[in-house]
């Protein structure tokens, strides 16, 4: 079995929320999945600083993969992201009051980077575990897209051995008590979904992703 290290990151709470399902789920992951060591890291919901924290962990642990996890309030399913764009356009301020508008993330970076993770295999694994999941084609323009882009920039420039990607998770039930008709998912299901996604990452190491439909008409 190949020795493998996977860094899994989760954001701290932001905006009006006092919890973030991303870090709550990451904290509850097992220490090993499918033989791979899982390194768990809380990162700040802050432009720039989040990338510095991830880069430091990638350097320290010499990881093979990075899976960043973030909250997508309103989505009902688990959504691995296909692409990150080179743009910050913040609808709200981050946790340190930064609100960049139409600012490139990296002047020397590509216009966009595609996920290096087997996102369709991850979706398939989650569905087989009974958890709603689909491929997403927009990670937004807030800190989630920012950290996905920054991490992929690092794998394309500084850490060529590593591969990276991002997955959004829904609100927790506690977060929608005052948000009528808003989707949510239990913490246990989110944890299970991330775990089977990590299993898929290990299973598809060195292989092509599944060739199944993951696109949308709009």
C-alpha positions as a printed NumPy array, in Angstrom:
array([[  0.   ,   0.   ,   0.   ],
       [  1.265,   3.473,  -0.917],
       [  2.014,   5.722,   2.039],
       [ -0.042,   8.84 ,   1.559],
       [ -0.766,  12.06 ,   3.436],
       [ -3.891,  14.11 ,   2.797],
       [ -4.339,  17.593,   4.233],
       [ -8.003,  18.386,   4.878],
       [ -8.819,  21.978,   5.778],
       [-11.972,  23.599,   7.134],
       [-12.823,  27.27 ,   7.562],
       [-13.718,  28.882,  10.865],
       [-17.187,  30.516,  11.257],
       [-17.83 ,  33.684,   9.262],
       [-20.516,  36.273,   8.661],
       [-23.415,  35.986,  11.119],
       [-22.819,  32.299,  11.878],
       [-21.25 ,  31.075,  15.101],
       [-20.398,  27.675,  13.634],
       [-19.05 ,  26.398,  10.343],
       [-19.897,  22.86 ,   9.214],
       [-16.594,  22.724,   7.33 ],
       [-14.322,  22.718,  10.36 ],
       [-16.838,  20.884,  12.552],
       [-16.8  ,  17.994,  10.086],
       [-13.05 ,  18.073,   9.486],
       [-12.373,  17.829,  13.232],
       [-14.434,  14.626,  13.385],
       [-12.67 ,  12.802,  10.553],
       [-10.653,   9.693,  11.429],
       [ -6.876,   9.97 ,  11.567],
       [ -6.496,   7.471,   8.728],
       [ -8.721,   6.746,   5.733],
       [ -8.045,   3.846,   3.381],
       [ -4.491,   3.699,   4.697],
       [ -3.807,   7.413,   4.159],
       [ -2.841,   9.696,   7.022],
       [ -5.349,  12.534,   7.434],
       [ -3.959,  15.889,   8.576],
       [ -6.725,  18.21 ,   9.805],
       [ -6.333,  21.962,   9.743],
       [ -8.584,  24.875,  10.673],
       [ -7.991,  27.893,   8.455],
       [ -9.188,  31.502,   8.805],
       [-11.926,  32.867,   6.574],
       [ -9.552,  35.597,   5.478],
       [ -8.252,  36.428,   2.01 ],
       [ -4.5  ,  35.875,   1.767],
       [ -3.992,  34.612,   5.307],
       [ -5.89 ,  31.383,   4.59 ],
       [ -3.409,  30.576,   1.815],
       [ -0.434,  31.286,   4.062],
       [ -1.733,  28.79 ,   6.631],
       [ -2.295,  26.117,   3.978],
       [  1.123,  26.678,   2.412],
       [  2.792,  26.298,   5.814],
       [  0.998,  22.983,   6.419],
       [  1.87 ,  21.713,   2.939],
       [  5.516,  22.519,   3.621],
       [  5.533,  20.989,   7.089],
       [  3.799,  17.731,   6.205],
       [  4.927,  17.168,   2.584],
       [  1.393,  16.151,   1.625],
       [  0.221,  14.247,  -1.431],
       [ -3.249,  15.776,  -1.579],
       [ -5.126,  18.777,  -0.219],
       [ -8.9  ,  18.776,   0.148],
       [-10.243,  22.158,   1.232],
       [-13.743,  22.153,   2.74 ],
       [-16.059,  25.184,   2.886],
       [-19.663,  26.087,   3.629],
       [-22.141,  26.785,   0.836],
       [-25.253,  27.892,   2.671],
       [-28.372,  27.107,   0.671],
       [-27.015,  24.109,  -1.235],
       [-28.708,  20.85 ,  -0.317],
       [-25.943,  18.476,  -1.363],
       [-22.215,  17.872,  -1.127],
       [-20.522,  19.586,  -4.052],
       [-16.915,  18.986,  -5.118],
       [-15.865,  21.99 ,  -7.184],
       [-14.617,  21.588, -10.743],
       [-12.822,  24.922, -11.187],
       [-11.401,  27.945,  -9.33 ],
       [-11.126,  31.34 , -11.044],
       [ -8.43 ,  33.98 , -10.592],
       [-10.717,  36.582,  -9.037],
       [-11.763,  37.86 ,  -5.627],
       [-15.135,  39.649,  -5.632],
       [-16.426,  39.602,  -2.071],
       [-20.141,  40.139,  -1.438],
       [-19.363,  40.455,   2.277],
       [-16.186,  41.236,   4.209],
       [-14.003,  38.399,   5.444],
       [-13.257,  37.863,   9.143],
       [-10.679,  40.655,   9.164],
       [-12.809,  43.177,   7.282],
       [-11.248,  42.691,   3.849],
       [-13.66 ,  43.005,   0.923],
       [-11.746,  42.876,  -2.378],
       [-13.791,  43.654,  -5.468],
       [-12.687,  42.442,  -8.912],
       [ -9.119,  41.759,  -7.736],
       [ -6.971,  39.041,  -9.356],
       [ -5.778,  36.474,  -6.814],
       [ -2.388,  35.921,  -8.472],
       [ -0.991,  38.305, -11.084],
       [  1.158,  35.511, -12.524],
       [ -1.483,  32.802, -12.195],
       [ -3.687,  31.195, -14.824],
       [ -7.189,  32.557, -15.444],
       [ -8.495,  29.39 , -13.799],
       [ -7.317,  26.068, -12.404],
       [ -9.288,  22.838, -12.564],
       [ -9.539,  20.485,  -9.605],
       [ -6.888,  17.778,  -9.542],
       [ -9.12 ,  15.455,  -7.509],
       [-11.341,  12.65 ,  -8.887],
       [-14.484,  14.719,  -8.369],
       [-16.822,  12.379, -10.247],
       [-15.555,   9.36 ,  -8.335],
       [-16.082,  11.359,  -5.134],
       [-19.679,  12.193,  -6.119],
       [-20.34 ,   8.567,  -7.023],
       [-18.943,   7.353,  -3.695],
       [-21.076,   9.813,  -1.738],
       [-24.23 ,   8.823,  -3.602],
       [-23.474,   5.159,  -3.009],
       [-23.243,   6.016,   0.703],
       [-26.758,   7.487,   0.484],
       [-25.695,  11.131,   0.612],
       [-26.82 ,  13.724,  -1.973],
       [-23.862,  14.956,  -4.046],
       [-23.12 ,  16.576,  -7.394],
       [-20.303,  18.311,  -9.267],
       [-20.371,  22.103,  -8.927],
       [-19.018,  24.359, -11.656],
       [-18.714,  27.527,  -9.551],
       [-16.955,  27.91 ,  -6.23 ],
       [-18.18 ,  31.5  ,  -5.986],
       [-15.873,  34.51 ,  -5.613],
       [-15.403,  34.607,  -1.824],
       [-12.733,  32.923,   0.321],
       [-13.755,  29.405,  -0.777],
       [-12.842,  30.074,  -4.408],
       [ -9.832,  32.025,  -3.133],
       [ -8.374,  29.103,  -1.184],
       [ -9.124,  26.6  ,  -3.936],
       [ -7.328,  28.819,  -6.44 ],
       [ -4.431,  29.56 ,  -4.086],
       [ -3.903,  25.889,  -3.249],
       [ -4.003,  24.864,  -6.906],
       [ -1.594,  27.7  ,  -7.702],
       [  0.751,  26.158,  -5.11 ],
       [  0.474,  22.669,  -6.625],
       [  1.219,  24.117, -10.066],
       [  4.211,  26.171,  -8.909],
       [  5.761,  25.18 ,  -5.586],
       [  4.453,  21.695,  -4.765],
       [  4.258,  19.752,  -8.062],
       [  4.044,  16.423,  -6.221],
       [  0.752,  17.39 ,  -4.59 ],
       [ -2.774,  17.553,  -5.996],
       [ -5.594,  19.693,  -4.66 ],
       [ -9.267,  20.485,  -4.831],
       [-12.227,  21.844,  -2.912],
       [-15.636,  20.65 ,  -1.72 ],
       [-18.577,  22.706,  -0.469],
       [-20.89 ,  21.42 ,   2.266],
       [-24.427,  22.534,   3.236],
       [-25.549,  24.321,   6.384],
       [-26.026,  22.293,   9.561],
       [-29.638,  21.994,  10.839],
       [-28.812,  24.364,  13.728],
       [-27.889,  27.057,  11.231],
       [-31.262,  27.132,   9.486],
       [-33.507,  27.583,  12.537],
       [-33.978,  31.226,  11.543],
       [-33.574,  30.585,   7.805],
       [-36.945,  29.198,   6.672],
       [-37.028,  26.815,   3.696],
       [-33.228,  26.557,   3.63 ],
       [-31.526,  23.231,   3.017],
       [-29.269,  21.607,   5.6  ],
       [-27.466,  18.341,   6.258],
       [-26.619,  16.554,   9.493],
       [-23.045,  16.754,  10.723],
       [-22.755,  12.961,  10.735],
       [-23.717,  12.808,   7.048],
       [-21.246,  15.569,   6.15 ],
       [-18.457,  13.724,   7.995],
       [-19.361,  10.45 ,   6.261],
       [-19.455,  12.182,   2.875],
       [-15.987,  13.657,   3.343],
       [-14.672,  10.305,   4.54 ],
       [-15.926,   8.383,   1.487],
       [-14.607,  11.189,  -0.736],
       [-11.182,  10.693,   0.82 ],
       [-11.487,   6.957,   0.182],
       [-12.173,   7.76 ,  -3.484],
       [ -9.121,  10.032,  -3.645],
       [ -6.939,   7.188,  -2.386],
       [ -8.594,   4.616,  -4.668],
       [ -8.075,   6.814,  -7.738],
       [ -4.496,   7.786,  -6.962],
       [ -2.602,   7.55 , -10.247],
       [ -5.777,   6.793, -12.201],
       [ -8.132,   8.819, -14.367],
       [-11.405,  10.018, -12.843],
       [-14.644,   8.213, -13.637],
       [-16.062,   9.062, -17.057],
       [-19.649,   9.705, -16.003],
       [-22.01 ,  12.622, -16.551],
       [-21.448,  15.44 , -14.1  ],
       [-22.38 ,  18.448, -16.183],
       [-25.394,  20.724, -16.006],
       [-27.404,  22.589, -18.637],
       [-27.15 ,  25.871, -16.737]])
